[in-house]
Amino acid sequence: MKQINPDNPAGHRWIAVSRDLEKLGYTFGAIVCIEGINRKFDGDWIVQDRMNKRFTKRIDLLVNVGTMGKWNNIKIELNE
């Protein structure tokens, strides 16, 4: 039940993960390090949502309006 700041949603650095990734440890509150997108998006993100069950092998970053993209060959690992 987190509240998103409508003026700067990207400031939260939250992600949603597909449900198949939860069994790999990508659960609510997990800190995930993402590298290979760009300097603006690389770094630590917190899992705060889960995606619809129709999605698999996906992570959705909460970013500001107008920022979209698909990236391949990025590095994603859990911070333990």
C-alpha positions in Angstrom: 0.0 0.0 0.0 2.8 2.4 -0.9 1.9 5.8 -2.3 3.7 7.0 -5.5 4.8 10.6 -5.6 3.0 11.8 -8.8 5.5 14.6 -9.3 8.5 12.3 -9.4 7.6 8.6 -9.6 11.1 7.6 -10.7 12.5 9.0 -7.4 11.3 5.9 -5.6 13.4 3.5 -7.7 10.8 0.8 -7.5 10.3 -2.2 -9.8 7.6 -4.7 -10.5 8.6 -8.3 -11.2 6.9 -11.1 -13.1 5.6 -13.8 -10.7 8.0 -16.5 -12.0 11.0 -14.4 -10.7 9.6 -14.5 -7.1 10.8 -18.1 -6.7 14.3 -16.9 -7.5 14.2 -14.4 -4.6 12.8 -11.3 -6.3 10.1 -10.8 -3.6 8.6 -7.7 -2.0 11.3 -5.5 -0.4 14.2 -7.3 -2.2 17.0 -4.9 -3.4 18.0 -5.5 -7.0 21.1 -4.1 -8.7 20.5 -3.4 -12.4 23.3 -2.6 -14.8 23.5 -2.1 -18.5 20.6 0.2 -19.2 22.2 3.6 -18.8 23.6 5.8 -15.9 20.2 7.1 -15.1 18.6 3.7 -14.5 21.6 1.6 -13.4 21.9 0.9 -9.7 19.8 -0.4 -6.9 16.0 -0.8 -7.2 13.5 -2.2 -4.7 10.8 -4.7 -5.6 7.5 -3.1 -4.7 5.0 -4.8 -7.0 4.2 -7.9 -9.0 3.1 -8.1 -12.6 0.1 -9.9 -14.0 0.5 -13.6 -14.3 0.6 -13.4 -18.1 4.1 -11.9 -18.0 7.2 -14.0 -17.5 10.9 -13.2 -17.2 10.2 -9.4 -16.9 11.0 -6.5 -14.7 9.1 -3.2 -15.0 10.8 -0.1 -13.7 8.8 2.8 -12.3 9.9 5.8 -14.2 8.6 9.3 -15.1 6.0 9.8 -17.9 7.5 9.6 -21.4 10.3 7.3 -20.5 10.0 3.9 -22.1 12.1 1.3 -23.6 13.1 -2.4 -23.9 16.6 -3.5 -23.1 18.5 -6.7 -23.8 21.6 -8.1 -22.2 21.3 -6.2 -18.9 22.8 -7.6 -15.7 20.3 -8.1 -12.8 21.3 -9.5 -9.4 19.9 -9.5 -5.9 21.8 -7.6 -3.2 22.0 -9.8 -0.2 
